Amino acid sequence: QVQLVESGGGLVQAGGSLRLSCAGSGRTFSDYAVGWFRRAPGKEREFVAAFSQKGQGGKAYYAESVKGRFTISRDNAENTLALQMNSLKPEDTADYYCTIGRPVLSALRQSNAWLYWGQGTQVTVSS
């Protein structure tokens, strides 16, 4: 049984920072790509950031909208994943989900290419 549990969401003013964490059990993170998606109210789930699988370079990828502001990190020994979010904007308001899977590089940004999901943590950025 795979379980992913996010934490760290909350309410922050524009320009502020938050750090999201995801703790996993049931699978070894090092065997998978890991990532973050988000869903804003009334919108589709969208890609935020991810590490590709080790066999595909294990590199970090970001959505253009968060590049330079968000940083994804992983600790395979602890089976954890984090997302440091700086210079937050009201448009970053969304439920944030961590995920693990084995998407090919061309499908990294597609939510249906991922296998397991957390329950989400809410981030609200006030203007």
PyMOL commands that set and color helices and strands:
alter all, ss='L'
color gray80, all
select helices_A, chain A and resi 29-31+54-56+90-92+105-107+111-113
alter helices_A, ss='H'
color red, helices_A
select strands_A, chain A and resi 3-7+10-13+18-25+33-39+45-51+60-62+70-75+80-85+94-101+116-117+121-126
alter strands_A, ss='S'
color yellow, strands_A
deselect
rebuild
show_as cartoon
